[in-house]
Amino acid sequence: MKNISGMLLLGCSALALAGCGADDISSPGAGSIDVDITNPTPTPTPTPTSGLVEAAADCPAISGGTQLSNDGTISGAEGTWRVCTLPSLIEASTTLPKEDGVLYRIAGRVDVGCDGGFSAPTAASPFATTTLSCNNRSLTADTNVTLTIEPGVIIYGQNGAEPAWLAVNRGNKINAVGTATQPIIFTSYENVRGQNDDTAQGQWGGVVLMGRGKVTDCTAGGAPATSPTGNSTCERDTEGSANPAVFGGNDNTYNAGTMRYFQIRYSGYVLGSDSELQALTGEGLGTGTTLDHFQSVNSSDDGSEFFGGAVNFKHYIAVNADDDSVDTDTGFQGVFQYMLLLQRDADGDALMEIDSNGFETHFPRQKTIFANFTGVQPNQNSNSDQAAVLIRGNSDITWVNGVINVPNNECLRLHGTGTTPATITAYSTVMTCSATDGAFIGSGAYTTAQVQSAFNAGSNNNATFTSTLSSTFVNGTNEAGVVAYADMASLSSFLDQVDYIGAVKDASDTWFRGWTCDNATADFGSGSLCTALPVT
């Protein structure tokens, strides 16, 4: 096997990013790598479907700004690829085309455009920035850079002196739109080399989208709103960042671009205690941002984490997150529908960690709806969150048409603090919980009995029952017998009205197939292993 030279682009400083709310990370992933590694036999051995890849003769030209760097070739089980390294700053709108035999590499932090600040800068009110990533510019307008990624493109992160991650700054966009047959794949160097098995994780950073949505807990200055409808001056820095990677504003309609049919594999780089990147991090995003058909694979932290802002998200899959399958914080307003939260046997933390803990007087309160979700933990792996789902702090959460199957764990922990503690409202949601430890935990202002009462309130058709899920996440007889909630529009206009609970109605429901990859935890029937790369 050939080895790549391991050249890293310079210009952007190292990141140290946390992604776990207030709780500990359950199982830190791998650190940085040596790029000259003899490629061992992968487990399982990836099998090319249509011959071996041959490296392209050169890297494609991109429009405007610094060109891609041709850094030779890299070989793996699928063949040999041309390595085209992204510049540390993408200065102009750029398209990464799908070309046979080409892989795109992220080496260190790659910025999409320059940060335009809390609100769009103007000539009368410029936002001055002195970050290296923006070449010490004083901006009088947003840079308005859009990074477009074509269907089927594969981008890999390679850590060196600093972790590899993609940062889409305020005032700029990403347009990464794959298809059901040609998803966009963000992955790691080791995955390209064929070195991974189903336990691999934490091999590069991830994708971070920064916006101008409302946030609480102002780590980069300003103050939160003092009323539910008020404005704020609050900003946050991407946690632990050595150079500014700031987000926040007053625009919960902010548009950071579109991502559809995409995978993020083996991410979650460990930087220290409580300090990791996760697969996808959304920071101060708005409802103008489109996120749909996403698979997180083997993140050493969360499948994704959202800080503040407002997001509507359909078709969300997190497999083998080593911390939480989804984590929401700091005044987040969100609506999710069709979610598969699938953790490996006896590893990981919560399926959901929902947290604005310690900021009960800050606005906005977190208000999030999770609809048509299926969460599975085969064995006891709730770790520091103490249950399959942790809801706490300044959070108001609605579950609708949900299935929780955690037969060896407590299902729900509700932690109350402040004068208006966290709340849970559930409709047509069923849970299979530990017969030994029980279904509910109360802490802070809540007793266990109060949590049980909140879940069972009214005639909302909720129950603890015996799951009959098949193929890990497909509804069985018992799930099919639960009447779905009949008025989804009353909760959110974003939600589809459906006649079933859970994420997958039955064996004929295959929205997850084709654009995903398979591993030991979840076989989606896609015919493509996560440990391998597609060659078409």
SVG drawing of the C-alpha trace seen along z (x, -y; Angstrom):
<svg xmlns="http://www.w3.org/2000/svg" viewBox="-58 -54 64 64">
<polyline fill="none" stroke="black" stroke-width="0.4" points="0.0,0.0 1.2,-3.5 1.4,-6.1 0.6,-9.7 3.1,-12.3 1.1,-13.6 1.6,-17.3 -0.7,-19.5 -1.9,-23.0 -1.0,-25.8 -2.9,-28.9 -5.7,-28.1 -5.1,-27.4 -6.0,-24.3 -9.4,-23.7 -10.4,-22.3 -14.1,-21.7 -16.5,-20.3 -19.8,-18.7 -21.4,-17.0 -23.4,-19.6 -22.6,-19.4 -21.9,-15.7 -18.8,-13.6 -17.9,-11.9 -18.4,-8.2 -15.6,-6.7 -12.9,-9.0 -11.9,-8.0 -8.5,-7.9 -6.0,-10.7 -3.9,-11.9 -2.4,-9.5 0.9,-8.8 0.2,-9.1 2.9,-6.5 1.1,-3.4 1.4,0.0 -2.1,0.9 -3.3,4.0 -6.0,6.3 -9.3,4.6 -12.1,6.3 -14.3,7.1 -12.5,6.9 -14.2,4.4 -15.2,5.9 -15.2,3.7 -18.4,3.9 -17.0,3.0 -13.3,3.4 -10.5,1.3 -10.4,-2.5 -7.6,-4.1 -6.3,-7.5 -7.2,-10.5 -4.3,-12.1 -4.7,-15.4 -7.0,-17.4 -9.9,-19.3 -9.7,-23.1 -11.9,-25.1 -13.3,-28.6 -11.7,-31.5 -9.3,-31.6 -6.6,-29.1 -6.7,-25.9 -6.8,-22.4 -3.4,-20.9 -2.4,-17.8 -0.9,-15.7 -0.2,-12.5 -2.1,-9.3 -3.5,-7.1 -4.3,-3.4 -6.8,-1.3 -8.8,1.9 -10.9,0.3 -7.9,-0.9 -5.8,-4.1 -7.1,-7.6 -5.8,-11.1 -5.6,-13.2 -6.8,-16.8 -6.4,-18.8 -8.7,-21.7 -7.1,-25.1 -7.3,-26.2 -9.6,-29.1 -12.1,-28.7 -12.3,-32.4 -14.7,-32.2 -17.8,-30.1 -16.4,-26.7 -17.8,-23.4 -16.1,-20.1 -17.1,-17.9 -17.5,-14.2 -14.7,-12.8 -13.6,-9.2 -10.5,-8.4 -10.5,-11.7 -10.8,-12.1 -10.9,-15.4 -8.8,-15.9 -9.4,-18.2 -6.0,-18.7 -6.5,-20.8 -9.2,-23.4 -10.8,-24.4 -12.9,-27.6 -15.7,-28.3 -15.6,-32.1 -14.9,-34.6 -17.1,-35.1 -19.4,-38.0 -20.4,-38.5 -23.5,-38.7 -25.5,-40.4 -24.6,-41.0 -21.9,-43.7 -22.4,-46.9 -20.1,-49.7 -21.6,-51.8 -21.2,-49.0 -18.4,-46.7 -17.4,-43.6 -13.6,-43.7 -11.9,-40.3 -8.3,-39.5 -8.4,-35.7 -5.7,-34.1 -8.4,-32.1 -9.6,-35.4 -6.3,-37.0 -6.8,-39.8 -9.6,-41.3 -12.0,-44.0 -15.3,-43.1 -17.8,-45.5 -20.1,-42.8 -20.6,-39.1 -18.2,-37.1 -21.1,-35.0 -19.0,-32.0 -20.9,-28.8 -19.1,-25.4 -21.0,-23.1 -20.3,-19.4 -21.7,-17.2 -23.4,-13.9 -21.1,-10.9 -18.1,-13.0 -16.0,-11.6 -14.1,-13.9 -11.8,-12.6 -10.2,-14.3 -6.6,-13.7 -5.4,-14.8 -1.8,-15.9 -0.6,-18.7 -4.2,-19.9 -7.5,-18.0 -9.2,-18.1 -12.6,-19.8 -14.8,-21.8 -16.1,-25.2 -18.8,-27.0 -18.8,-30.5 -21.6,-33.0 -22.4,-34.8 -21.5,-31.7 -23.2,-28.5 -22.7,-24.8 -24.6,-23.1 -23.9,-19.4 -26.8,-17.6 -26.3,-13.9 -28.9,-11.5 -30.4,-8.3 -28.0,-6.4 -25.0,-8.7 -24.7,-10.1 -21.9,-12.5 -19.5,-10.9 -17.3,-12.7 -14.9,-10.2 -11.4,-9.5 -8.0,-8.8 -8.1,-5.3 -11.4,-4.5 -9.8,-5.3 -6.9,-3.1 -9.1,-0.2 -7.9,-0.1 -11.3,-0.4 -13.5,2.2 -16.9,1.6 -15.1,0.3 -13.2,-2.5 -14.1,-6.1 -12.6,-9.5 -10.3,-9.7 -10.9,-13.3 -13.0,-16.3 -16.3,-16.7 -18.6,-19.3 -19.5,-22.5 -22.2,-24.9 -22.2,-28.4 -25.2,-30.8 -26.9,-33.8 -29.7,-32.1 -30.4,-33.0 -28.3,-31.3 -27.9,-31.4 -24.8,-31.0 -22.7,-33.7 -19.1,-32.4 -18.0,-35.0 -19.6,-38.1 -23.0,-39.8 -26.1,-38.9 -29.1,-36.6 -32.6,-37.9 -34.5,-38.7 -37.9,-37.7 -39.2,-35.0 -39.7,-37.5 -36.7,-39.7 -33.6,-40.1 -30.1,-39.4 -26.5,-40.3 -25.3,-36.8 -22.6,-35.0 -20.8,-31.7 -17.4,-30.5 -17.2,-26.9 -16.2,-25.2 -12.5,-25.2 -11.5,-26.8 -8.1,-28.3 -9.0,-30.8 -12.5,-32.4 -15.2,-30.2 -18.1,-32.3 -21.8,-31.9 -25.1,-33.5 -27.3,-36.4 -31.0,-37.2 -32.0,-35.4 -33.7,-32.0 -34.5,-31.9 -30.8,-31.9 -29.8,-29.9 -26.5,-28.1 -27.2,-26.1 -28.4,-22.6 -27.2,-19.2 -29.1,-16.1 -28.2,-12.5 -24.9,-12.6 -22.8,-10.5 -20.3,-11.5 -18.1,-8.6 -15.6,-8.0 -15.5,-11.5 -15.4,-13.0 -11.7,-13.9 -10.7,-13.9 -9.0,-17.1 -9.2,-16.6 -11.7,-15.9 -15.2,-17.0 -13.7,-18.4 -14.5,-16.6 -15.8,-17.3 -18.9,-15.3 -20.0,-14.3 -22.3,-17.2 -22.4,-20.4 -25.1,-23.0 -24.5,-26.3 -27.1,-29.1 -28.7,-27.7 -32.1,-28.8 -35.1,-27.3 -33.8,-28.5 -31.1,-25.8 -32.1,-22.5 -31.0,-19.2 -32.4,-15.9 -31.2,-12.3 -28.2,-12.2 -26.3,-9.2 -23.7,-9.6 -21.4,-6.6 -19.2,-5.8 -18.7,-9.3 -16.6,-9.2 -18.8,-11.9 -22.4,-12.7 -24.1,-11.8 -24.8,-15.5 -25.1,-18.4 -27.1,-21.6 -26.4,-24.8 -29.2,-27.3 -31.0,-28.6 -33.8,-26.7 -33.7,-23.6 -36.2,-21.5 -34.7,-18.0 -36.1,-14.9 -34.5,-11.4 -31.8,-11.5 -29.8,-8.3 -27.1,-8.0 -25.3,-4.7 -22.7,-3.8 -22.4,-7.3 -20.0,-6.9 -21.8,-9.6 -25.3,-10.7 -27.1,-9.9 -28.4,-13.5 -27.7,-16.4 -29.4,-19.8 -28.3,-22.8 -28.5,-26.5 -31.9,-27.6 -32.3,-25.3 -35.7,-25.3 -36.1,-22.2 -38.4,-19.8 -37.2,-16.3 -39.1,-13.6 -38.0,-10.1 -35.1,-9.3 -33.1,-6.1 -31.0,-6.3 -29.0,-3.1 -26.3,-2.5 -23.8,0.4 -24.1,3.1 -23.2,1.9 -21.5,-1.3 -22.4,-4.9 -24.5,-7.2 -28.0,-8.6 -30.1,-8.3 -31.1,-11.9 -29.4,-14.5 -31.6,-17.6 -29.9,-20.3 -30.0,-24.0 -28.9,-23.2 -28.0,-26.2 -29.5,-28.8 -33.1,-28.8 -33.4,-32.5 -32.0,-32.8 -34.1,-33.0 -35.1,-31.4 -36.1,-28.3 -35.3,-25.1 -38.4,-23.9 -38.0,-20.7 -40.3,-18.2 -39.1,-14.6 -41.5,-12.7 -41.5,-9.2 -38.3,-8.2 -37.0,-4.7 -34.2,-4.5 -32.4,-1.2 -29.9,-0.3 -29.4,3.5 -27.7,3.5 -26.9,1.2 -25.1,-1.8 -26.6,-4.9 -23.4,-5.9 -23.3,-9.4 -26.8,-10.4 -28.2,-7.5 -31.0,-6.7 -31.6,-6.3 -32.9,-9.8 -31.9,-12.8 -34.0,-16.0 -33.0,-18.8 -32.6,-22.5 -34.5,-25.1 -36.1,-22.6 -39.7,-21.9 -39.8,-18.7 -42.5,-17.0 -42.4,-13.3 -44.9,-12.1 -45.1,-8.6 -42.0,-7.4 -40.5,-4.0 -37.8,-3.5 -36.4,0.1 -33.9,0.2 -34.7,3.4 -31.6,3.2 -31.8,-0.6 -34.0,-3.1 -35.9,-4.9 -36.3,-8.5 -34.6,-10.8 -36.1,-14.2 -34.0,-16.7 -35.6,-19.9 -34.0,-23.1 -35.1,-26.7 -38.6,-28.1 -39.7,-26.7 -37.9,-23.4 -37.7,-21.1 -41.0,-19.5 -41.9,-16.5 -45.2,-16.0 -45.7,-12.7 -48.2,-11.4 -48.4,-7.9 -45.0,-6.9 -44.1,-3.5 -41.1,-2.4 -39.5,1.0 -37.4,0.4 -35.4,2.3 -37.6,4.6 -35.0,4.4 -34.2,0.7 -37.6,-0.7 -38.6,-3.1 -38.2,-6.5 -35.7,-8.6 -36.4,-11.9 -33.7,-14.3 -33.3,-17.8 -36.9,-19.2 -38.5,-16.0 -39.3,-12.7 -39.4,-9.5 -43.2,-9.4 -43.5,-12.8 -41.6,-11.8 -43.8,-8.7 -46.9,-10.9 -45.7,-13.4 -45.1,-10.7 -48.5,-9.1 -50.5,-12.4 -53.9,-12.6 -55.1,-10.1 -52.1,-10.5 -51.8,-6.8 -48.4,-6.3 -47.3,-3.1 -44.4,-1.0 -44.8,2.3 -42.9,5.2 -41.2,4.2 -41.5,6.5 -39.1,4.6 -37.6,6.7 -34.3,6.2 -33.3,3.9 -35.6,1.0 -38.6,2.1 -42.0,2.0 -43.4,5.4 -46.9,6.5 -47.0,4.6 -45.7,1.4 -48.2,1.7 -51.0,2.0 -50.4,-1.5 -52.6,-4.2 -50.5,-7.1 -51.2,-10.7 -53.9,-12.1 -53.1,-15.9 -49.4,-16.4 -50.2,-19.8 -51.2,-21.1 -47.7,-20.6 -45.8,-21.9 -46.6,-22.5 -43.2,-20.9 -44.5,-17.4 -46.0,-14.9 -49.2,-13.3 -48.6,-9.5 -50.6,-6.5 -47.8,-4.8 -45.4,-5.2 -41.7,-4.8 -39.3,-5.7 -40.0,-2.7 -43.6,-1.5 -42.9,2.0 -40.7,4.0 -42.0,2.1 -40.9,-1.2 -37.3,-1.7 -36.5,-5.4 -33.2,-4.5 -31.9,-2.2 -29.4,-3.0 -27.8,-6.2 -26.6,-4.6 -23.8,-2.2 -24.1,1.0 -22.3,2.3 -22.8,4.8 -25.2,2.6 -27.5,1.8 -27.9,3.5 -29.8,1.1 -29.7,3.4 -27.7,0.9 -25.1,3.4 -22.3,1.0 -20.2,1.5 -19.2,-1.5 -15.7,-0.1 -15.4,-0.4 -15.8,-3.1 -18.1,-3.1 -16.3,-2.9 -18.9,-4.2"/>
</svg>
